[in-house]
Amino acid sequence: MDAVLRAISDFMWGPWTIGVLAVLGLMLTVASRGVQFRKFGTAVGLVMRGALRRDKGEQDSGDISPFQALTTAMAATIGNGNIAGVATAIAVGGPGAAFWMAAMAPLGMATKYAETVLALRYRGKTRDGLMLGGPMSYLKEGLNLPTIGAIFALCATLGGLGGGNIGQANSIALVMSTQFDVAKWITGLLLTVILAVVIIGGIKRIGLVAERLVPTMVVVYAVSVCYVVFTHIEALPAALWLIVESAFTPVAAIGGFAGATIARTVQYGIRRGVISSEAGLGSAGIAHSAARTTNPMRQGYISMIGVFIDTIIVCSMTAVTVVIAGVWHNGEISTALVASALNTSIPFGGVIVALCSLMFGFTTMVTWSYYAEQGLRFVTDSRGVVWGIRIAWCAAAFFGAVYEARVIWDLGDIMVACMMFPNLVGLIGLTREIRVVSAGERTAGAA
């Protein structure tokens, strides 16, 4: 069973999927008139205003501030994939994978912009008066495809329980056990209690936690890897050239690295960029639809900065650190490879990686709980069902921490991939709307 699920997961995240997402990103870049380039400065300004609590738009209709919506969405995307996933991509595909990972980011920014704009244009309200939006809403209201919208919603719930909860809890418990000798059941119990405190408070409490924790964890990780780069600064030009050169030429076997063709390098690089940013899955639209704003384009600008931070900054920092420290070919993968890189300059590098892995994994669990809940709200607006998923989410975290759940992790990956297909239908079907919206930006006063 495990082998079958893993084969299905690998197929669904194969080269053809990456190609479709790349073409979609290009289509949306054209439809939006290159919004990720035209409005990049505006987007950065909006994010900074939100971080400094100077965003006047925060008084509009919605559940959380525009900046909290961004950090909530980023809490899901900036996860262990930014550490373990990037390191594995380089260990398998070579340094050039980092180039293709970053090259995919601009297309992902256009996709994320479109998802957010559509999510806000078609968002509605639950019986409790909370905002409800995302691919399920624009599939139902924009394309009159409620059944496909329901399929997306159910996949979001099931995918969240697997990859966004149980799998993350398992990774956190493993890190705490190996680095700090904490029993897995203790980690599971603590996760259950802390998650309950956060998610039972709903999106407003989730937004508050994300607003504080996401910037903190990014800064802690950034300072650590930048210190490693600084201590190896003389090797920076050679490291950057190796990344670029390896993107277009085969990499020979060296040390523990088995070698890689150009096709393998491109595949692993782009795949990591897509999975890390979640652009194309539609998940971020769920978080951004809760923002207090009446201007979908404005929130769209903010959302695309999440891809920039996640992929071009955080993922690239991991890649450069692993390459510049000279450990990328030592035969290790995942967090062990990043820990090796940090250990070249910081004696307790493994501890830093473990703590960052814990924070990244926890914030992913928190945000995906909201995605799962909103998926169920779309299917049935029952208070009992909503409270049921919150309780089940906390219980699943304990299960994931205590038991090895490879089958559920693979099933979660499959369900997350299944979210993409309904979302692609929505994005392709409403591309013309993105084109019309972007053409009318000047008269709409989007900035």
C-alpha positions in Angstrom: 0.0 0.0 0.0 2.8 2.4 1.0 4.6 1.8 -2.3 1.5 2.4 -4.3 0.7 5.7 -2.6 4.3 6.8 -3.0 4.2 6.0 -6.7 0.9 8.0 -7.1 2.4 10.9 -5.2 5.6 11.0 -7.4 3.5 10.8 -10.5 1.2 13.7 -9.5 4.2 15.8 -8.6 6.1 14.8 -11.7 7.6 16.8 -14.6 4.2 17.2 -16.4 2.7 18.9 -13.3 5.6 21.3 -13.1 5.3 22.1 -16.8 1.6 22.8 -16.5 2.2 25.2 -13.6 5.0 26.9 -15.4 2.8 27.5 -18.5 -0.1 28.7 -16.2 2.3 31.2 -14.5 3.3 32.5 -17.9 -0.3 32.9 -19.0 -1.2 34.8 -15.9 1.9 37.0 -16.2 0.7 38.0 -19.7 -2.9 38.4 -18.5 -1.8 40.6 -15.6 0.6 42.6 -17.7 3.6 41.5 -15.7 2.1 42.5 -12.3 4.9 40.9 -10.4 7.4 43.4 -12.0 5.2 46.4 -12.5 3.8 46.5 -9.0 6.7 45.0 -7.0 7.6 48.3 -5.4 4.0 49.0 -4.5 3.7 45.5 -3.0 6.8 46.0 -0.8 5.4 49.3 0.4 2.1 47.8 1.3 3.7 45.0 3.3 6.0 47.4 5.1 3.0 49.6 6.0 1.2 46.6 7.4 4.2 45.4 9.4 4.5 48.9 10.9 0.7 49.0 11.5 0.3 52.0 9.2 -2.1 50.4 6.8 -5.2 52.5 6.5 -7.1 49.8 4.7 -7.2 47.7 7.9 -10.6 49.2 8.8 -12.3 47.6 5.8 -14.6 44.6 5.9 -12.9 41.3 6.8 -11.6 39.2 9.7 -7.8 40.0 9.9 -5.5 42.7 8.7 -4.0 42.5 5.2 -0.5 41.9 6.8 -1.9 39.2 9.0 -3.4 37.5 6.0 0.0 37.5 4.3 1.8 36.1 7.4 -0.9 33.5 7.8 -0.5 32.3 4.2 3.3 32.4 4.6 3.0 30.3 7.8 1.9 27.5 5.5 4.4 28.0 2.8 7.5 28.7 4.9 7.9 25.3 6.4 10.4 22.4 6.6 10.5 22.3 2.8 12.5 25.5 2.9 15.2 23.7 4.9 15.0 20.0 4.2 13.3 20.3 0.8 15.8 22.7 -0.6 18.8 20.8 0.8 17.4 17.5 -0.7 16.9 19.2 -4.1 20.6 20.2 -4.2 21.8 16.9 -2.9 19.9 15.1 -5.7 19.9 17.7 -8.5 23.1 19.6 -7.8 23.7 23.3 -7.1 22.0 24.3 -10.3 18.7 23.3 -8.8 18.8 26.5 -6.8 18.9 28.5 -10.0 15.8 26.9 -11.4 14.0 27.1 -8.1 14.5 30.9 -8.1 13.7 31.2 -11.8 10.2 29.7 -11.2 9.4 32.3 -8.5 8.3 35.2 -10.8 5.8 32.9 -12.5 4.6 31.8 -9.1 4.1 35.4 -8.0 1.7 36.0 -10.9 -0.2 32.8 -10.1 -0.5 33.8 -6.4 -1.7 37.3 -7.4 -4.4 35.8 -9.6 -5.5 33.3 -6.9 -5.8 36.1 -4.3 -7.7 38.5 -6.6 -10.2 35.9 -7.5 -10.6 34.7 -3.9 -11.5 38.2 -2.7 -13.8 39.0 -5.7 -15.9 35.9 -5.0 -15.6 35.5 -1.2 -18.7 35.2 0.9 -19.6 34.9 4.6 -20.4 31.9 6.8 -23.4 31.8 9.1 -21.1 33.1 11.9 -20.3 36.2 9.8 -16.7 35.2 9.0 -15.2 35.5 5.5 -15.1 32.4 3.3 -13.2 32.4 0.1 -10.7 30.6 -2.1 -10.8 28.4 -5.2 -14.0 26.7 -3.9 -15.7 30.1 -4.0 -14.5 31.3 -7.4 -15.2 27.8 -8.9 -18.8 28.0 -7.6 -19.6 31.7 -8.1 -17.3 32.6 -11.0 -17.6 29.5 -13.1 -20.8 27.9 -11.7 -19.0 24.7 -10.9 -20.0 24.1 -7.2 -19.2 20.3 -7.4 -15.6 21.0 -8.5 -15.4 23.6 -5.7 -16.6 21.0 -3.2 -13.9 18.6 -4.5 -11.3 21.2 -3.9 -12.6 21.9 -0.4 -12.6 18.2 0.6 -9.1 17.7 -0.7 -7.9 20.8 1.3 -9.3 19.2 4.4 -7.9 15.7 3.9 -4.6 17.1 2.5 -4.3 19.3 5.6 -4.8 16.4 8.0 -2.1 14.4 6.3 0.7 16.6 5.0 -0.3 19.8 7.0 -0.7 18.1 10.3 0.3 14.5 10.9 3.4 14.7 8.7 4.5 17.9 10.3 3.9 16.6 13.8 6.0 13.5 13.0 8.9 15.7 11.7 8.8 17.9 14.8 8.7 15.0 17.2 11.7 13.3 15.4 13.8 16.5 15.6 13.0 17.0 19.3 13.9 13.4 20.0 17.2 13.3 18.1 18.4 16.8 19.1 17.0 17.2 22.6 16.1 13.7 23.7 12.5 14.6 24.3 10.1 11.7 24.2 7.8 11.7 21.2 4.7 11.4 23.4 5.7 14.5 25.3 6.2 16.5 22.1 2.8 15.2 20.9 1.1 16.3 24.1 2.6 19.8 24.0 1.7 20.2 20.3 -1.9 19.2 21.1 -2.3 21.7 23.9 -0.6 24.6 22.1 -2.6 23.9 18.9 -5.8 23.9 20.9 -5.0 27.2 22.4 -4.3 28.7 19.0 -6.8 27.2 16.6 -9.9 27.1 18.8 -9.6 30.9 18.8 -10.3 30.8 15.1 -8.7 32.9 12.3 -8.3 36.0 14.4 -6.1 34.2 16.9 -4.3 32.4 14.1 -3.6 35.7 12.4 -2.2 37.2 15.6 0.1 34.2 16.2 1.3 34.2 12.5 1.9 38.0 12.6 4.4 37.5 15.4 5.9 34.1 14.8 6.5 34.2 11.1 8.7 37.3 10.9 10.6 36.0 14.0 11.4 32.6 12.6 12.4 34.1 9.3 14.8 36.5 11.0 16.3 33.8 13.2 16.9 31.6 10.3 18.2 34.4 8.0 20.7 35.6 10.6 22.0 32.1 11.1 22.6 31.4 7.4 23.9 34.9 6.7 26.5 34.4 9.4 27.7 31.2 7.6 27.8 33.1 4.3 29.8 35.9 5.9 32.4 33.6 7.4 32.8 32.1 3.9 32.5 35.4 2.1 35.6 34.8 0.0 34.0 31.8 -1.6 30.7 33.6 -2.5 31.5 34.5 -6.1 32.6 30.9 -6.8 29.5 29.5 -5.1 27.2 31.8 -7.1 29.0 30.9 -10.4 28.7 27.2 -9.5 24.9 27.5 -9.1 24.5 29.3 -12.4 26.9 27.1 -14.3 25.4 23.9 -12.9 22.0 25.0 -14.1 23.0 24.6 -17.7 25.6 21.9 -17.7 25.6 18.3 -16.3 27.2 17.9 -12.8 29.8 15.2 -12.5 29.8 12.8 -9.5 31.9 14.1 -6.6 32.2 12.9 -3.0 28.8 11.6 -1.9 27.0 13.3 -4.9 26.1 10.8 -7.6 26.0 13.4 -10.4 23.0 14.9 -12.3 21.9 15.6 -15.8 20.5 19.0 -16.8 17.0 17.6 -17.0 17.3 16.2 -13.4 18.6 19.6 -12.2 15.8 21.5 -13.8 13.2 19.1 -12.5 14.3 19.1 -8.9 14.8 22.9 -8.8 11.4 23.8 -10.3 9.6 21.2 -8.3 11.0 22.5 -5.1 10.1 26.1 -6.0 6.5 25.1 -6.9 5.9 23.0 -3.8 7.5 25.5 -1.4 5.5 28.6 -2.6 2.2 26.6 -3.1 1.5 28.9 -6.1 -1.0 27.0 -8.1 -2.5 25.0 -5.2 -5.0 27.9 -4.4 -4.4 27.5 -0.6 -3.1 31.1 -0.1 -6.3 32.5 -1.5 -8.2 30.9 1.5 -6.0 33.0 3.9 -6.0 36.2 1.9 -9.8 36.1 1.5 -10.1 36.8 5.3 -8.2 40.1 4.9 -9.8 43.4 5.9 -9.9 45.0 2.5 -12.3 45.9 -0.3 -9.7 46.0 -3.0 -8.8 42.5 -4.4 -5.9 43.9 -6.5 -4.3 45.5 -3.5 -4.3 42.3 -1.5 -3.1 40.5 -4.6 0.0 42.7 -4.6 0.6 41.8 -1.0 0.2 38.1 -1.6 2.7 37.9 -4.3 5.4 39.1 -1.9 4.9 35.9 0.0 6.3 33.9 -3.0 9.3 36.3 -3.2 10.1 35.9 0.5 9.5 32.2 0.6 11.4 31.2 -2.6 13.8 33.9 -3.7 14.9 34.8 -0.1 14.4 31.9 2.3 14.9 29.0 -0.1 17.8 30.7 -1.8 19.5 31.4 1.5 19.4 27.7 2.3 20.8 26.9 -1.1 23.7 29.4 -1.0 24.6 28.3 2.5 24.8 24.7 1.6 26.9 25.4 -1.5 29.2 28.1 0.0 30.0 25.9 3.0 31.2 23.2 0.6 29.0 20.4 2.1 26.5 20.0 -0.8 28.3 16.8 -2.0 29.0 15.2 1.3 26.3 12.6 0.8 23.8 13.9 3.4 20.3 15.2 2.6 17.4 17.0 4.3 18.0 18.9 7.6 21.3 16.9 8.2 22.8 18.7 5.2 21.8 22.1 6.4 23.0 21.3 9.9 26.4 20.4 8.4 26.6 23.7 6.6 25.8 25.7 9.8 28.2 23.6 11.8 31.1 24.8 9.7 30.7 28.3 11.3 28.4 27.7 14.3 29.2 25.0 16.9 25.5 24.5 17.7 24.3 24.6 14.1 22.3 21.5 14.5 20.3 23.0 17.4 19.5 26.1 15.3 18.2 23.9 12.5 16.2 21.8 14.9 14.5 24.9 16.5 13.8 26.5 13.0 12.4 23.1 11.9 10.1 23.2 15.0 8.9 26.7 14.4 8.4 26.2 10.6 6.5 23.0 11.1 4.3 24.4 13.9 3.2 27.4 11.9 2.4 25.2 8.9 0.1 23.1 11.2 -1.7 26.2 12.4 -2.4 27.6 9.0 -3.4 24.3 7.4 -5.9 23.8 10.3 -7.6 27.0 9.0 -7.5 25.8 5.4 -9.1 22.4 6.5 -11.8 24.2 8.5 -12.7 26.6 5.7 -13.0 23.6 3.3 -15.5 22.0 5.6 -17.3 25.3 6.1 -17.8 25.4 2.3 -19.3 21.9 2.2 -21.4 22.3 5.3 -21.8 25.4 7.4 -22.4 23.5 10.6 -20.9 24.7 13.9 -20.7 21.1 15.1 -18.6 20.1 12.1 -16.3 23.1 12.6 -15.7 22.3 16.2 -15.3 18.6 15.2 -12.4 19.3 12.8 -10.7 21.5 15.4 -10.8 18.8 18.0 -9.8 16.2 15.4 -6.9 18.4 14.3 -5.4 18.5 17.8 -5.9 14.8 18.3 -4.2 14.0 14.9 -1.2 16.1 16.0 -0.6 13.7 18.9 -1.1 10.7 16.7 1.4 12.0 14.1 4.0 12.8 16.8 3.9 9.4 18.4 3.5 7.0 15.5 5.3 6.7 12.2 2.6 7.7 9.6 4.3 7.3 6.2 1.1 6.2 4.6 -0.9 9.2 5.8 2.0 11.5 4.8 1.8 10.1 1.2 -2.0 10.3 1.2 -1.8 13.9 2.4 0.6 14.7 -0.5 -1.8 13.2 -3.0 -4.7 15.1 -1.6 -2.7 18.4 -1.6 -1.9 17.7 -5.3 -5.6 17.0 -5.9 -6.3 20.6 -4.7 -4.3 21.8 -7.7 -6.4 20.4 -10.5 -9.7 22.0 -9.5 -7.8 25.3 -8.9 -6.2 25.0 -12.4 -9.8 24.8 -13.8 -10.7 28.0 -11.9 -7.6 29.9 -12.9 -7.7 29.0 -16.6 -11.4 29.6 -16.8 -11.1 33.0 -15.2 -7.9 34.2 -16.9 -9.9 36.6 -18.9 -11.1 38.2 -15.7 -7.6 38.7 -14.5 -6.8 40.4 -17.8 -9.8 42.7 -17.5 -9.0 43.6 -13.9 -5.4 44.3 -14.7 -6.4 46.5 -17.6 -8.5 48.6 -15.3 -6.0 49.1 -12.5 -5.4 52.7 -13.1 -9.1 53.7 -12.9 -9.6 51.4 -9.9 -7.0 53.1 -7.7 -5.5 49.8 -6.7 -2.4 51.2 -5.1 
